[in-house]
Amino acid sequence: MTHLGTVLGLFLMLMIGYGCKKVHLLKEEHSQILNKIILNITLPCFLLAHLLGSKFTPNMFVTPLVFYTIIFITLIVSYFICKLFKFNQKLTYAIVLTASFANTGYLGYPIVEALFKGNPQAMPTAVIIDLLGCGLLVYILPPILSKIIIKDEEHKESILKNILDVLKTPIMIVTIFGLIFHNLQLPNFILEPLNRFSGATVPLIMIAIGLKLNPVKGSKYFIPILIVFILKMILQPILMYYGLGAIIHEKYIIDIATIQIGLAPAMILSIYTENYKGDVDFASTVIFICTMLTILTVPLTAIILGI
């Protein structure tokens, strides 16, 4: 019940954001402003606050490689399942994306912070998994997949440009800085605002997610949603737990990676689906449903893992 209460507390903040949209206190487009504040100010502070003073082990950096393997397995399996069901190209693209990429950052950071309180290595591990694992691929692969699945020739972005764009973001700059200078001692006049901005990150993230949630036609997409749920929130965590567990033995790293990869599809996938002419109604629906199901799957996963 402790884990359920922890997750429910986070989702209460999420539902406040969603509720504010429903009663017109805030609009969905306000999430764009919140995202800019989060991505450029509070989240970099949050990451730096958790990286400075941390110790890193080589096995933390093995985890992203396992992430890559599982994501590519999911991409292939989901694509052939869509072929089997004879789904159209737009729906196939949306299924492949949402089945493969988890919300390891926006949703993952608050959950890892809540479940692993007292473990100073937890957040650095989550950051490495998110930014060096899922984060890089989620920026690189959607344009490539759109050319393969939808035959979209309109977008000409190069892989190198996508990687460079990611490396230039405040989040990635701060992460690289924190990894290199993790023993740096900052003066109090810098630490004080750093910690205050850091503390605002989780509530802002959950409100931003709530504003972006859009339930659409769930019954229309029952089979595709079931496919994404099974691949994303059941198969991927199982593969991560046993695959990573066969390579490393630090339980907390295995547990964090298992929880992160089993989270709901990343919110940004609905934007990619719209930009690259996929089925945006399905993407919005499955992200909403899987995010809501996280209320149950995260506590259940935590109990199974013995956290």
C-alpha positions in Angstrom: 0.0 0.0 0.0 3.0 2.3 0.6 4.0 2.2 -3.1 0.4 2.7 -4.2 0.0 5.7 -2.0 3.3 7.1 -3.3 2.2 6.7 -7.0 -1.3 8.0 -6.2 0.2 11.2 -4.7 2.1 11.8 -8.0 -1.0 11.1 -10.1 -3.0 13.4 -8.0 -0.8 16.2 -9.2 -1.2 14.9 -12.7 -5.0 14.9 -12.4 -4.9 18.5 -11.0 -3.3 19.5 -14.4 -5.9 17.5 -16.3 -8.7 18.9 -14.1 -7.6 22.5 -14.7 -7.8 21.9 -18.4 -11.3 20.4 -18.1 -12.6 23.3 -16.1 -10.8 25.8 -18.3 -8.5 27.2 -15.6 -5.6 26.2 -17.9 -5.5 25.3 -21.6 -3.6 22.5 -23.3 -1.4 25.0 -25.1 -0.2 26.2 -21.7 1.7 23.0 -21.4 4.1 24.4 -24.0 5.1 27.2 -21.6 5.4 24.8 -18.7 7.6 22.5 -20.9 9.9 25.3 -21.7 10.3 26.2 -18.1 10.8 22.6 -17.2 13.2 21.7 -20.0 15.3 24.9 -19.8 15.3 25.8 -16.1 13.9 23.4 -13.5 14.8 20.0 -14.9 18.4 21.0 -15.6 18.6 22.2 -12.0 16.9 18.9 -10.8 19.4 16.8 -12.8 22.4 18.8 -11.6 21.3 18.7 -8.0 21.2 14.9 -8.2 24.3 14.4 -10.2 26.7 16.5 -8.1 28.1 14.5 -5.3 27.1 11.2 -6.8 29.2 8.1 -7.5 28.9 6.3 -10.8 29.6 2.7 -11.5 30.5 1.2 -14.9 27.3 -0.9 -14.8 25.2 2.2 -14.8 26.5 2.8 -18.4 25.8 -0.8 -19.4 22.1 -0.3 -18.9 21.5 2.0 -22.0 23.0 -0.7 -24.2 20.4 -3.2 -23.0 17.8 -0.5 -23.5 18.8 -0.2 -27.1 18.6 -3.9 -27.7 15.1 -4.2 -26.1 13.8 -1.2 -28.1 15.0 -2.6 -31.4 13.5 -6.0 -30.5 10.2 -4.2 -29.7 10.3 -2.2 -33.0 10.7 -5.4 -35.0 8.1 -7.4 -33.1 5.5 -4.7 -33.1 6.0 -4.0 -36.8 5.4 -7.7 -37.8 2.4 -7.9 -35.4 0.9 -4.9 -37.3 1.5 -6.7 -40.6 -0.2 -9.8 -39.2 -3.3 -7.7 -38.3 -3.1 -5.8 -41.6 -3.2 -2.4 -39.9 -2.8 0.6 -42.2 0.5 2.5 -42.3 -0.6 5.4 -40.1 -1.8 3.1 -37.3 1.3 0.8 -37.7 3.6 3.8 -37.2 1.8 4.9 -34.1 1.8 1.4 -32.6 5.5 0.9 -33.3 6.4 4.2 -31.6 4.2 3.9 -28.6 5.1 0.2 -28.0 8.8 1.0 -28.0 9.6 4.2 -26.2 8.8 4.8 -22.5 8.3 8.0 -20.6 11.6 7.4 -18.8 12.1 11.1 -18.0 9.0 13.2 -17.4 7.2 10.3 -15.7 10.2 8.2 -14.8 12.1 10.8 -12.7 9.3 11.5 -10.2 8.5 7.8 -9.8 12.1 6.8 -9.3 12.6 9.6 -6.8 9.5 8.6 -4.9 10.3 4.8 -4.8 14.0 5.0 -4.1 14.2 7.6 -1.4 17.3 7.3 0.6 19.3 5.8 -2.3 21.7 8.5 -3.6 22.6 6.4 -6.6 18.9 6.1 -7.8 18.5 9.4 -9.6 21.9 9.3 -11.3 21.0 5.9 -12.6 17.6 7.0 -13.8 19.2 10.0 -15.6 21.8 7.8 -17.4 19.1 5.4 -18.4 16.8 8.1 -19.7 19.2 10.4 -21.5 21.8 7.9 -22.8 19.3 5.1 -23.3 15.7 5.9 -24.4 16.3 9.7 -24.8 18.7 9.5 -27.7 16.7 6.9 -29.6 13.4 8.7 -29.2 14.9 11.8 -31.0 16.7 9.8 -33.7 14.4 6.9 -34.8 10.9 8.4 -35.4 11.9 10.3 -38.6 13.7 7.2 -39.9 10.7 5.0 -39.1 8.3 7.4 -40.8 10.3 6.9 -44.0 10.2 3.1 -43.7 6.6 2.6 -42.6 4.7 5.6 -44.0 7.1 6.3 -46.9 7.3 9.9 -45.7 9.8 11.8 -47.9 8.7 15.2 -46.8 11.0 15.4 -43.8 14.7 15.4 -44.6 16.3 15.6 -41.2 19.7 13.8 -40.9 20.6 11.6 -38.0 23.7 13.7 -37.3 21.5 16.9 -37.1 19.1 15.1 -34.7 22.0 14.0 -32.4 23.6 17.5 -32.5 20.2 19.1 -31.6 19.9 16.8 -28.6 23.5 17.4 -27.4 22.8 21.2 -27.5 19.8 21.1 -25.1 20.2 22.4 -21.6 19.3 19.0 -20.2 22.1 17.2 -22.1 24.7 19.9 -21.4 23.9 19.8 -17.7 24.0 16.0 -17.7 27.4 15.9 -19.4 28.7 18.6 -17.0 27.3 16.7 -14.0 28.9 13.4 -15.1 32.3 15.0 -15.6 32.4 17.3 -12.6 30.3 15.2 -10.2 32.7 15.9 -7.3 32.4 19.6 -7.7 31.4 21.5 -4.6 29.2 24.5 -5.4 29.0 27.5 -3.1 25.8 28.0 -1.1 24.6 31.0 -3.0 24.4 28.7 -6.1 23.1 25.6 -4.3 20.2 27.5 -2.7 18.4 28.6 -5.9 19.5 25.3 -7.6 17.7 23.3 -5.0 14.6 25.5 -5.0 14.3 25.2 -8.8 14.9 21.5 -8.5 12.1 21.1 -6.0 9.6 22.7 -8.4 10.3 20.2 -11.1 8.1 17.2 -10.1 4.9 19.2 -9.6 5.4 21.1 -12.9 6.1 17.9 -14.8 2.9 16.2 -13.5 0.8 19.2 -14.3 2.3 19.4 -17.8 1.5 15.7 -18.4 -2.0 16.3 -17.1 -2.6 19.1 -19.6 -1.4 17.0 -22.5 -3.5 14.0 -21.7 -6.3 13.5 -24.3 -8.6 10.5 -24.1 -10.1 9.8 -27.5 -11.9 6.7 -28.9 -10.6 3.9 -26.7 -13.1 1.2 -27.8 -12.3 1.8 -31.4 -8.6 0.9 -30.8 -9.1 -2.0 -28.3 -6.8 -4.5 -30.1 -4.0 -1.9 -30.9 -4.1 -0.6 -27.3 -3.8 -4.2 -26.0 -0.8 -4.8 -28.3 1.0 -1.7 -27.1 0.2 -2.5 -23.4 1.5 -6.1 -23.6 4.7 -5.1 -25.5 5.4 -1.9 -23.6 4.3 -2.5 -20.1 4.7 -6.3 -19.8 7.2 -7.7 -22.3 9.8 -4.9 -22.1 10.1 -5.0 -18.3 10.4 -8.8 -18.3 13.2 -8.5 -21.0 14.9 -5.8 -19.0 14.8 -7.6 -15.7 16.2 -10.9 -17.0 18.4 -9.4 -19.7 20.1 -6.8 -17.5 20.2 -9.3 -14.6 22.2 -11.7 -16.7 24.9 -9.0 -17.1 25.1 -7.1 -13.9 24.2 -7.8 -10.3 23.4 -4.4 -8.7 19.8 -4.9 -7.8 18.9 -1.2 -7.6 20.1 -0.6 -11.2 18.1 -3.6 -12.5 15.0 -2.5 -10.5 15.2 1.1 -11.7 15.7 0.1 -15.4 12.8 -2.4 -15.1 10.5 0.3 -13.8 11.5 2.9 -16.2 11.2 0.8 -19.4 7.8 -0.5 -18.2 6.3 3.0 -18.0 3.6 4.4 -20.3 4.7 5.6 -23.8 6.4 9.0 -23.9 4.2 12.0 -24.3 6.4 13.4 -27.2 5.3 10.4 -29.3 1.9 12.0 -30.0 3.8 15.0 -31.4 6.0 12.8 -33.6 2.9 10.9 -34.8 1.2 14.1 -35.8 4.3 15.5 -37.5 5.1 12.4 -39.4 1.5 11.7 -40.5 0.7 8.8 -38.2 -2.5 8.0 -36.4 -2.5 10.8 -33.8 -5.9 9.8 -32.4 -4.5 6.4 -31.5 -1.3 7.8 -30.1 -3.2 10.2 -27.8 -5.6 7.5 -26.7 -3.0 4.8 -25.9 -0.7 7.3 -24.1 -3.7 8.4 -21.9 -4.8 4.9 -21.1 -1.3 3.5 -20.4 -0.5 6.6 -18.3 -3.6 5.9 -16.2 -2.7 2.2 -15.9 0.7 3.2 -14.5 -1.1 3.8 -11.2 -1.5 0.1 -10.9 1.5 -1.3 -12.9 4.2 0.7 -11.0 3.1 -0.5 -7.4 2.7 -4.0 -8.7 6.1 -4.0 -10.3 7.6 -2.6 -7.1 6.1 -5.4 -5.1 7.3 -8.1 -7.5 10.8 -6.6 -7.5 10.7 -6.5 -3.7 11.4 -2.7 -3.5 
